[in-house]
Amino acid sequence: MIPLPQPREITSLLDFPTISDAYRTVLTLENSILTDPDQRKLIHARILGYLLLYGPSLYARESVAREVASCEGDDVLLEAGKFYYDYFILAFRKPIGSSSGQTSRSDSWNQSLEETDDIMSRKSVGVPQSHGDAKQNALIRDGFRCVISGNYDRSCVFRSSELENKLHASSKSVTSTHCVHIFPELVSMNVVGDKSFSTPSIWDIMNRFGYPNIYSELNGGNIHRLQNAITMCSDACDKFERLYLWLEATDIPNTYALQARDELYFFKDYRRTVSFTTPDEVKYPLPSSDYLAIHASCAKIAYLSGAGHYIDVIEWELEDSATLEEDGSSAEALDHAIAPLSR
């Protein structure tokens, strides 16, 4: 958990008085609860502060600033921070006990894997409506490789002499790959018909942040659209879904700097810069820069506010506890474990 920086350290705040005023309000709140035994209060306050600094867009940061200005009293401010913990950070953070995105193996896919050109011409799915569809198209677009490590998908290489030749000509190896969804598949479970934004959810937050179209873009099976899918190896997939890794935009279109909450999460074969390319922009669209910016914002705020570590600790406690404590001390961990079911 990293304390909020002082205003003098963030000169960019001076350009936006609404955000600057809101940030000073949150700083005052942070100072007033530094010694509070309930560390969740400090986390919730810092979530608000870091949203003002690292929200995914200027519109989003100004929206949070207006919300802070409308809050009357510390308790209301802390509730606002808790709201973003519950419906923003937990929405993107992989829930406890869940496995990573399904591996690249697919019976219908692998039975006819031949040469790379043949795969690309015969096996694309027009509009992905399932995890398997997204997985197939993402593999083609991403060159049958993990975009983070550059290593080739094992099952594809074993069934394609062209990919095998490319592998031997490179310094890379083979690996199991997964189809990672930038917006997790779980969030689409609560998207039904013309669901309004009156019910708190990740979609309500997207609307507040100035992304009203994301709701319709990811409605139901659209969660599997290729703009929301990336091919990653197992370890990178797990870290991305746990918000340990994120991709931060650079000045070069479709090129991102790989960021992590600690150097130990960078494996030696990870690329520090990831550039997305596609053989066909219409059939195989690139990952959405908006989706990646929102995920990056969430991951960065989870790290800086201490929310990410707090969730880790709760999960470790759950994993270490075979049964819930009779005195109710496990209630907090249980609440976190079932939180995804209520989003």
Residue pairs with C-beta under 8 A, 6 or more apart in sequence:
1 39
1 42
1 43
1 46
1 304
1 305
1 306
1 309
2 46
2 304
2 305
2 306
3 30
3 46
4 23
4 26
4 27
4 30
4 46
4 49
4 50
5 53
6 27
7 13
7 20
7 23
7 24
7 27
10 23
10 53
13 19
13 20
13 23
13 53
14 20
16 58
16 61
16 62
16 65
18 62
18 65
18 66
18 69
19 52
19 61
19 62
19 65
21 65
21 69
22 52
22 64
22 65
22 66
22 68
22 69
23 49
23 52
23 53
23 65
25 68
25 69
25 77
26 45
26 48
26 49
26 52
26 68
26 77
27 49
29 45
29 48
29 74
29 77
29 78
30 42
30 45
30 46
30 49
32 74
33 41
33 42
33 45
33 74
34 42
36 42
39 306
39 310
40 82
40 310
41 78
42 306
43 81
43 85
43 305
43 306
43 307
43 310
44 78
44 80
44 81
44 82
44 84
44 85
45 77
45 78
45 81
46 81
46 304
46 305
46 306
47 81
47 84
47 85
47 89
47 301
47 305
47 307
48 64
48 68
48 77
48 80
48 81
48 84
49 305
50 300
50 301
50 304
50 305
51 60
51 61
51 64
51 84
51 297
51 301
52 61
52 64
52 65
52 68
53 61
54 297
54 300
54 301
54 304
55 61
55 63
55 64
55 209
55 297
56 209
56 290
56 293
56 294
56 296
56 297
57 209
57 210
57 293
59 209
59 210
60 208
60 209
60 210
60 297
63 208
63 209
63 210
67 80
67 208
68 77
68 80
71 77
71 80
83 200
84 205
85 307
86 200
86 339
86 343
87 200
87 201
87 202
87 204
87 205
87 343
88 202
88 205
88 298
89 243
89 298
89 301
89 302
89 307
89 308
89 311
90 311
90 336
90 339
90 340
90 343
91 184
91 186
91 187
91 201
91 202
91 205
91 343
92 183
92 184
92 202
92 243
92 295
92 298
92 299
92 302
93 241
93 242
93 243
93 302
93 308
93 311
94 100
94 184
94 238
94 241
94 242
95 186
95 337
95 339
95 340
96 314
96 315
96 318
96 319
96 336
96 337
97 337
100 178
100 180
100 234
100 237
100 238
100 241
101 131
101 135
101 178
101 179
101 180
101 181
101 232
101 237
101 241
102 131
102 132
102 135
102 178
102 179
103 176
103 177
103 178
103 234
104 135
104 139
104 153
104 154
104 155
104 156
104 176
104 177
104 178
104 179
104 231
105 155
106 132
106 135
106 136
108 132
109 123
109 132
109 135
109 136
110 155
110 159
112 122
112 123
113 119
113 123
113 155
113 156
113 159
113 160
114 159
114 160
115 160
115 161
115 162
116 144
116 160
116 162
116 163
117 162
119 140
119 156
119 160
120 140
120 279
123 136
123 140
124 136
124 137
124 140
124 283
124 284
125 133
125 136
125 137
126 283
127 225
128 134
128 136
128 137
128 221
128 224
128 225
128 226
128 229
129 221
129 222
129 224
130 221
130 224
131 179
131 185
131 224
133 224
134 179
134 181
134 224
134 225
134 226
134 228
134 229
135 179
135 229
135 231
137 226
137 229
137 283
137 284
138 179
138 226
138 229
138 230
138 231
139 153
139 156
139 177
139 179
139 231
140 279
140 284
141 226
141 231
141 278
141 279
141 284
141 286
142 230
142 231
142 276
143 277
144 152
144 153
144 156
144 157
144 160
144 163
144 231
145 151
145 152
145 153
145 172
145 177
145 231
146 153
146 175
146 177
146 231
146 232
146 233
146 236
147 230
147 231
147 232
147 271
147 274
147 276
148 232
148 233
148 236
148 245
148 258
148 270
148 271
148 274
149 172
149 175
149 233
149 236
149 267
149 269
149 270
149 271
150 170
150 172
150 269
150 271
151 172
151 173
151 174
151 175
151 233
151 269
152 163
152 166
152 167
152 172
152 173
152 174
152 175
153 174
153 175
153 176
153 177
153 231
154 174
154 175
154 176
154 177
155 176
156 163
157 163
157 164
157 167
157 174
158 164
167 173
167 174
172 269
173 269
175 233
175 234
176 233
176 234
177 231
177 232
177 233
177 234
178 231
178 232
178 233
178 234
178 237
179 229
179 230
179 231
180 229
180 230
180 231
180 232
180 237
180 240
180 241
181 223
181 224
181 228
181 229
182 228
182 229
182 230
182 287
182 288
182 291
182 292
182 294
182 295
183 202
183 214
183 218
183 223
183 228
183 291
183 294
183 295
184 241
185 223
185 224
186 340
186 343
187 201
187 202
187 203
187 218
187 223
187 343
188 218
188 219
188 220
188 221
188 222
188 223
190 201
190 203
190 343
191 203
191 215
191 218
191 219
191 220
191 223
192 220
195 203
195 215
197 203
197 204
197 207
197 215
198 204
201 343
202 343
203 214
203 215
206 212
206 214
206 215
206 294
207 215
209 294
211 290
211 294
214 290
214 291
216 222
217 225
217 227
218 225
218 228
225 285
226 284
226 285
226 287
227 285
227 286
227 287
227 288
227 291
228 287
228 288
228 291
229 287
230 287
232 240
235 267
236 245
236 267
236 270
239 245
239 260
239 265
240 246
240 295
242 308
243 261
243 298
243 299
243 302
243 303
243 308
244 260
244 261
244 262
244 265
244 299
244 308
245 258
245 259
245 260
245 265
245 299
246 258
246 259
246 260
246 292
246 295
246 296
246 298
246 299
246 300
247 256
247 257
247 258
247 259
247 274
247 292
247 295
247 296
248 256
248 257
248 258
248 259
248 296
249 255
249 256
249 257
249 289
249 292
249 293
249 296
250 256
250 257
250 273
252 275
254 275
254 276
254 277
254 286
254 289
255 273
255 274
255 275
255 276
256 273
256 274
256 275
256 276
256 292
257 272
257 273
257 274
258 266
258 270
258 271
258 272
258 273
258 274
259 296
259 299
259 300
260 266
261 299
261 303
261 308
266 272
276 286
276 287
277 286
278 284
278 285
278 286
299 308
301 307
302 308
302 311
303 309
311 336
314 332
314 333
314 336
315 333
315 336
317 330
317 333
318 330
318 333
318 334
318 336
318 337
321 330
321 333
324 330
324 331
324 334
